[in-house]
Amino acid sequence: MQDPLVRGARQQDQQGVVDLYRHLHPEGVPLMSEAAAPAWAALLGSGLTHVLCPEGAGPMA
């Protein structure tokens, strides 16, 4: 088994993160990708937090 690789999230990871959120919270508040774009960009650029994503693992959900 190969060790999983993780990296810092990129702007293009937004849809995968939104899809994962929907998968984990099916009854949650609907989250629209278009509406989340400014918040995602601000989060990635803030330096206040780090978002990690799997590298080369295919869809996150």
N, C-alpha and C positions, 0 to 999 in steps of 0.2 A: 504494500500500500504506500502510495506517495504522500509525503507530508503536504498538507494544504498550504497554499500561498495566499497571503493577504497583502493588500496595498491600500493606500489612501484613496478615498472615493474621488471620482472625477465628475465633472458636469454631466457627461453622457451616462452616468450610472443612475441618474434620477429615476428613470422609468422602472428599472429593476428594483430599486428601493421602494417605490410606490407599490409595485406589484407584490413585493414581499409583505409590506404593511397590510395590504388588502387580504392577503392569504392568512396572515396571523390574526387579523381583526375583521372577520367577515361581517359582523354586525356593527362594526364601528362607524364613525362618521365618514361619509363618502369623501375621499380625497382625490381631487382632480389634478392630474399631472400639470396641466397648464397653469392652474392657480398656484401650485406649489413651486413653480420654477423660480420666482424671485426669492422665496424663502430658502430654497435649496442653494441657490447661488450665494446668498448672504451667509448661510451656515458654512459652506465650504470656504468662503473667503474671510470668515471672522477670526480665525485663529484661536477661538475660545473652546473648540471641541475638535475631535478627530473622528471621522467616519471611516470605517474600514469595510472593504469589499473583498470578496474572493477573487482571485486572479485565475482566469481561464477555466472556471468551473461551470460555465453555462449559466442558465437562468438561476437567480437566487431563490426563487420561491419553490 
